[in-house]
Amino acid sequence: MHYIECFGCGDVDGGLHMTSTVGEEHLVRSRFEVTRAHQGAPGLAHGGLLACAFDEALGSAAGNLLRRPAVTGKLETDFLRPVPVGSTLYIVTKLDGVAGRKIYVSANGRLDAEDGPLAVRARALFVEVTFEHFTSHGSADALEKFSQTAGRSREDWDINP
Ligand SMILES: CCCCCCCCCCCC(=O)SCCNC(=O)CCNC(=O)[C@H](O)C(C)(C)COP(=O)(O)OP(=O)(O)OC[C@H]1O[C@@H](n2cnc3c(N)ncnc32)[C@H](O)[C@@H]1OP(=O)(O)O
């Protein structure tokens, strides 16, 4: 799932420009490059921006692994180490479970390498929604744009791979 106007993964000025890929053992790997635009304290990433990066990584995992539209219901973050400007967070997300519409995911973010020091941990509950969630609360035009730019139609979502 990729939407070019998404703040997390899209081609948006000032956005996070994150990329995510599904790898071995159904783990989703995401990267977040921390720039000066993401600062809170001087030279360090803002905690809210880091939470956003994890929302993106966790949401990307829920969406790409299950191929169901879902939105964040709950997001928890543990900030274990400062994350400096100029560093890259290597985020690995796993699917912990599904119960009805509830999708549980968790992630670890390590500094500058897959095996770097653990800097941020996060857990989230995503809730599966229908497309009407986006048309009734968002914008039908934006949803159409998503369908076009993601290269898939709404009907594709009915298929559970
Ligand atoms: C086109 C595609 C593009 C793809 C779109 C991809 C988007 C990804 C974007 C990145 C992620 C985001 O930023 S998403 C944006 C931020 N999030 C949002 O805007 C969500 C706003 N909240 C809502 O719309 C709603 O509260 C929902 C959809 C989350 C839930 O409402 P609902 O549909 O009425 O369902 P509800 O019965 O309340 O909840 C269903 C089950 O989840 C549980 N539940 C719900 N919320 C919580 C919670 N905070 N903490 C614990 N549990 C919760 C309930 O107890 C229930 O459990 P049980 O009784 O079944 O046991």
The ligand as a Tripos MOL2 file, in Angstrom:
@<TRIPOS>MOLECULE
LIG
   61    63     1     0     0
SMALL
NO_CHARGES

@<TRIPOS>ATOM
      1 C1         -8.1710    2.9630    1.0620 C.3       1 LIG1
      2 C2         -7.1630    2.3310    1.9740 C.3       1 LIG1
      3 C3         -6.0320    3.1190    2.2780 C.3       1 LIG1
      4 C4         -5.1220    2.5270    3.2680 C.3       1 LIG1
      5 C5         -5.1850    3.2400    4.5150 C.3       1 LIG1
      6 C6         -4.0110    3.0440    5.3570 C.3       1 LIG1
      7 C7         -3.9970    4.1100    6.3810 C.3       1 LIG1
      8 C8         -2.7860    4.0620    7.2420 C.3       1 LIG1
      9 C9         -2.4290    5.4470    7.6740 C.3       1 LIG1
     10 C10        -1.4840    5.4230    8.8120 C.3       1 LIG1
     11 C11        -2.2310    5.1200   10.0550 C.3       1 LIG1
     12 C12        -3.0880    6.2850   10.4500 C.2       1 LIG1
     13 O1         -2.6240    7.3660   10.6200 O.2       1 LIG1
     14 S1         -4.7450    6.0290   10.6830 S.3       1 LIG1
     15 C13        -5.3820    7.5960   11.2370 C.3       1 LIG1
     16 C14        -5.4670    7.7200   12.7420 C.3       1 LIG1
     17 N1         -6.5410    6.8700   13.2430 N.am      1 LIG1
     18 C15        -7.8310    7.2250   13.0890 C.2       1 LIG1
     19 O2         -8.1770    8.2340   12.5230 O.2       1 LIG1
     20 C16        -8.8600    6.2780   13.6860 C.3       1 LIG1
     21 C17        -9.9960    7.0500   14.3330 C.3       1 LIG1
     22 N2        -10.8580    6.1210   15.0450 N.am      1 LIG1
     23 C18       -11.8850    5.5030   14.3970 C.2       1 LIG1
     24 O3        -12.1860    5.8110   13.2360 O.2       1 LIG1
     25 C19       -12.6360    4.4730   15.1700 C.3       1 LIG1
     26 O4        -12.5330    4.6950   16.5650 O.3       1 LIG1
     27 C20       -12.1630    3.0340   14.8260 C.3       1 LIG1
     28 C21       -12.3450    2.7350   13.3440 C.3       1 LIG1
     29 C22       -10.6770    2.8230   15.2140 C.3       1 LIG1
     30 C23       -13.0060    2.0430   15.6590 C.3       1 LIG1
     31 O5        -14.3660    2.3930   15.5450 O.3       1 LIG1
     32 P1        -15.4810    1.3350   15.1340 P.3       1 LIG1
     33 O6        -15.3470    0.9640   13.7150 O.co2     1 LIG1
     34 O7        -16.7970    1.9030   15.5900 O.co2     1 LIG1
     35 O8        -15.1340    0.0270   15.9410 O.3       1 LIG1
     36 P2        -15.2260   -0.2910   17.5010 P.3       1 LIG1
     37 O9        -16.3630   -1.2310   17.6880 O.co2     1 LIG1
     38 O10       -15.1730    0.9490   18.3270 O.co2     1 LIG1
     39 O11       -13.8290   -1.0530   17.7190 O.3       1 LIG1
     40 C24       -13.5800   -2.3220   17.1190 C.3       1 LIG1
     41 C25       -12.7810   -3.1290   18.1100 C.3       1 LIG1
     42 O12       -11.5320   -2.4340   18.3550 O.3       1 LIG1
     43 C26       -11.4260   -2.0640   19.7250 C.3       1 LIG1
     44 N3        -10.8240   -0.7480   19.8210 N.ar      1 LIG1
     45 C27       -11.0630    0.3230   19.0450 C.ar      1 LIG1
     46 N4        -10.2880    1.3760   19.4130 N.ar      1 LIG1
     47 C28        -9.5460    0.9490   20.4520 C.ar      1 LIG1
     48 C29        -8.5350    1.5530   21.3010 C.ar      1 LIG1
     49 N5         -8.1390    2.7950   21.1260 N.pl3     1 LIG1
     50 N6         -7.9850    0.7900   22.2500 N.ar      1 LIG1
     51 C30        -8.3530   -0.5050   22.4520 C.ar      1 LIG1
     52 N7         -9.2820   -1.1330   21.6670 N.ar      1 LIG1
     53 C31        -9.8860   -0.4180   20.7250 C.ar      1 LIG1
     54 C32       -12.8450   -2.0780   20.2640 C.3       1 LIG1
     55 O13       -12.8700   -2.3040   21.6550 O.3       1 LIG1
     56 C33       -13.4630   -3.2290   19.4820 C.3       1 LIG1
     57 O14       -13.0550   -4.4290   20.0780 O.3       1 LIG1
     58 P3        -14.0220   -5.7040   20.1620 P.3       1 LIG1
     59 O15       -15.2880   -5.2240   20.7940 O.co2     1 LIG1
     60 O16       -14.2210   -6.1540   18.7180 O.co2     1 LIG1
     61 O17       -13.2560   -6.6910   20.9770 O.co2     1 LIG1
@<TRIPOS>BOND
     1     1     2 1
     2     2     3 1
     3     3     4 1
     4     4     5 1
     5     5     6 1
     6     6     7 1
     7     7     8 1
     8     8     9 1
     9     9    10 1
    10    10    11 1
    11    11    12 1
    12    12    13 2
    13    12    14 1
    14    14    15 1
    15    15    16 1
    16    16    17 1
    17    17    18 1
    18    18    19 2
    19    18    20 1
    20    20    21 1
    21    21    22 1
    22    22    23 1
    23    23    24 2
    24    23    25 1
    25    25    26 1
    26    25    27 1
    27    27    28 1
    28    27    29 1
    29    27    30 1
    30    30    31 1
    31    31    32 1
    32    32    33 2
    33    32    34 1
    34    32    35 1
    35    35    36 1
    36    36    37 2
    37    36    38 1
    38    36    39 1
    39    39    40 1
    40    40    41 1
    41    41    42 1
    42    41    56 1
    43    42    43 1
    44    43    44 1
    45    43    54 1
    46    44    45 ar
    47    44    53 ar
    48    45    46 ar
    49    46    47 ar
    50    47    48 ar
    51    47    53 ar
    52    48    49 1
    53    48    50 ar
    54    50    51 ar
    55    51    52 ar
    56    52    53 ar
    57    54    55 1
    58    54    56 1
    59    56    57 1
    60    57    58 1
    61    58    59 2
    62    58    60 1
    63    58    61 1
@<TRIPOS>SUBSTRUCTURE
     1 LIG1         1 GROUP 0 **** ****
